[in-house]
Amino acid sequence: MNLYVLRHGIAVESGMPGYERDSERPLTPKGKRQLRQIAAATKKMDLRFDLILSSPFLRAKQTAAIIVESLTLKKQLAFSDALTPDGNPKALIRQLNELKPVPENVLLVGHEPYLSRLIALLTAGETGVAVDLKKGGLGKLEAESLHDGRCATLVWLLTPQQMELMV
C-alpha cells in the first residue's frame, strides 16, 4: 500500500473571533491558492488515489475537496475521526486494514502533530522521531502491510514550495 500524507493548507489562526472551535477553522484565501498549486503538482506527478481519507475538521475537508476537484475523484472521498488532531493512529490503521478491496494508493489528509507522529510510528516504530510536515506538505510511505509499529518506508517528503516549483 502506498500511503500519501497531506497536511491541510494554511488556515485561520486558532482563537480568531468567529472561529472559537478548532474544528471550524477554514482555510485562508492564501491557503486555498496554495492548495490549488499543490493539487496541480499532484496531477503533474500523475498521482492517483483509490481513497482519500480526511479529518472531518473544516480545514482538512476543504483541503481534501480541492484535491478531489483537481483530480476528479469525488467517489473516493471519506472522513475519519481517527485523523483529527487528537485521533488514534491504531484506530486509523485498523480502519485502513478493514478496507475491502485493499486500496493501493491512499491519501490521508489531516493535522500536525498527528501526521508527523503517524509517519514516525510507521517508519521507526515510535513517535519520538522528529518529522517536519509543513502546512500543505505531502509525503509518501510504502508498506507491505500496516500495523502498529515499524512497517513502512518514507519514500519522499515535499514542502509546498517544492510542489509549487513543479507547476
C-alpha positions as CSV (number, residue, x, y, z in Angstrom):
1,M,0.0,0.0,0.0
2,N,1.2,3.5,-0.8
3,L,0.1,6.0,1.9
4,Y,0.3,9.6,0.9
5,V,0.1,12.0,3.8
6,L,-1.1,15.6,3.2
7,R,-1.2,18.3,5.9
8,H,-4.1,20.7,5.5
9,G,-3.3,24.1,4.0
10,I,-2.9,27.5,5.8
11,A,-6.0,28.1,8.0
12,V,-7.4,30.9,10.1
13,E,-5.4,31.1,13.3
14,S,-6.7,29.4,16.4
15,G,-8.9,31.6,18.6
16,M,-9.7,34.2,15.9
17,P,-13.1,35.8,16.5
18,G,-15.9,33.8,14.9
19,Y,-13.7,30.6,14.9
20,E,-13.6,29.6,18.6
21,R,-13.9,25.9,17.8
22,D,-10.8,24.4,16.3
23,S,-12.9,22.1,14.1
24,E,-14.5,25.0,12.4
25,R,-11.4,26.9,11.3
26,P,-11.4,27.3,7.5
27,L,-8.5,27.7,5.0
28,T,-7.5,31.2,4.3
29,P,-7.6,32.6,0.8
30,K,-3.8,32.2,0.6
31,G,-4.2,28.6,1.9
32,K,-6.7,27.8,-0.9
33,R,-4.5,29.3,-3.6
34,Q,-1.5,27.3,-2.3
35,L,-3.6,24.1,-2.2
36,R,-4.6,24.6,-5.9
37,Q,-0.9,24.8,-6.7
38,I,-0.3,21.6,-4.7
39,A,-3.2,19.9,-6.4
40,A,-1.7,20.9,-9.8
41,A,1.6,19.4,-8.7
42,T,-0.1,16.1,-7.7
43,K,-1.7,16.0,-11.1
44,K,1.6,16.7,-12.8
45,M,3.2,13.9,-10.7
46,D,0.4,11.7,-12.1
47,L,-0.6,10.6,-8.6
48,R,-3.8,8.6,-8.4
49,F,-5.7,7.7,-5.2
50,D,-8.1,4.8,-4.7
51,L,-9.2,6.5,-1.5
52,I,-8.9,10.0,0.1
53,L,-9.5,9.8,3.8
54,S,-9.7,13.1,5.5
55,S,-10.2,14.5,9.0
56,P,-13.7,15.9,9.4
57,F,-12.3,19.3,10.6
58,L,-13.2,22.0,8.1
59,R,-9.7,23.0,7.0
60,A,-8.9,19.4,6.2
61,K,-12.2,18.8,4.4
62,Q,-11.5,21.9,2.3
63,T,-8.0,20.7,1.6
64,A,-9.3,17.3,0.5
65,A,-12.1,18.9,-1.6
66,I,-9.5,20.9,-3.6
67,I,-7.5,17.7,-4.3
68,V,-10.7,15.8,-5.2
69,E,-11.8,18.6,-7.6
70,S,-8.5,18.8,-9.3
71,L,-8.2,15.1,-9.8
72,T,-12.0,14.4,-10.2
73,L,-12.1,11.8,-7.5
74,K,-15.5,12.5,-5.7
75,K,-16.4,8.9,-5.1
76,Q,-13.1,8.2,-3.4
77,L,-13.5,10.8,-0.5
78,A,-14.4,9.6,3.0
79,F,-13.9,11.1,6.5
80,S,-12.4,9.6,9.7
81,D,-12.3,10.8,13.2
82,A,-9.0,8.9,13.5
83,L,-7.4,11.8,11.5
84,T,-8.4,14.6,13.8
85,P,-5.6,16.3,15.8
86,D,-6.4,14.0,18.8
87,G,-7.0,11.0,16.6
88,N,-5.9,7.5,17.4
89,P,-3.3,6.0,15.0
90,K,-4.2,2.5,16.0
91,A,-7.8,3.2,15.0
92,L,-6.7,4.6,11.7
93,I,-4.5,1.5,11.0
94,R,-7.4,-0.8,11.9
95,Q,-9.8,1.2,9.6
96,L,-7.3,1.0,6.7
97,N,-6.8,-2.7,7.2
98,E,-10.5,-3.4,7.2
99,L,-11.0,-1.9,3.7
100,K,-12.0,-4.4,1.1
101,P,-10.7,-4.4,-1.6
102,V,-7.4,-3.2,-0.2
103,P,-6.6,0.1,-1.8
104,E,-3.2,0.5,-3.5
105,N,-3.0,4.3,-3.1
106,V,-4.5,6.2,-0.1
107,L,-4.3,9.9,0.6
108,L,-4.6,10.8,4.2
109,V,-5.5,14.5,4.9
110,G,-5.0,15.7,8.5
111,H,-3.2,17.8,11.0
112,E,0.0,18.3,13.0
113,P,1.5,17.0,15.1
114,Y,-0.7,13.9,14.5
115,L,0.6,13.2,10.9
116,S,4.2,13.5,11.9
117,R,3.7,11.1,14.8
118,L,1.9,8.7,12.4
119,I,4.9,8.9,9.9
120,A,7.3,8.3,12.8
121,L,5.3,5.4,14.1
122,L,5.0,3.6,10.8
123,T,8.6,4.2,9.8
124,A,10.6,4.0,13.1
125,G,8.2,2.1,15.3
126,E,7.9,5.0,17.8
127,T,6.5,8.6,17.8
128,G,9.6,10.4,19.1
129,V,11.3,10.8,15.7
130,A,11.1,14.4,14.5
131,V,9.3,14.9,11.2
132,D,8.6,18.4,9.9
133,L,5.5,18.4,7.8
134,K,4.7,21.9,6.6
135,K,1.1,23.1,6.0
136,G,0.3,21.7,2.6
137,G,3.3,19.3,2.8
138,L,2.9,15.9,1.2
139,G,4.7,12.7,1.9
140,K,4.7,9.2,0.5
141,L,5.1,6.0,2.6
142,E,5.2,2.4,1.2
143,A,4.1,-0.5,3.3
144,E,3.6,-4.2,2.5
145,S,1.1,-4.4,5.4
146,L,0.1,-1.9,8.0
147,H,0.4,-2.5,11.7
148,D,1.1,-0.5,14.9
149,G,4.9,-0.1,14.7
150,R,7.6,-0.1,12.1
151,C,6.1,-1.3,8.8
152,A,6.6,1.4,6.2
153,T,9.4,3.2,4.4
154,L,9.3,7.0,3.9
155,V,9.9,7.4,0.2
156,W,9.7,11.2,0.0
157,L,8.5,14.3,1.8
158,L,7.8,17.5,-0.2
159,T,7.2,21.0,1.0
160,P,4.5,23.3,-0.6
161,Q,7.3,25.4,-2.1
162,Q,8.8,22.4,-3.8
163,M,5.5,21.3,-5.2
164,E,4.8,24.9,-6.5
165,L,8.0,24.7,-8.5
166,M,6.6,21.7,-10.3
167,V,3.8,23.6,-12.0
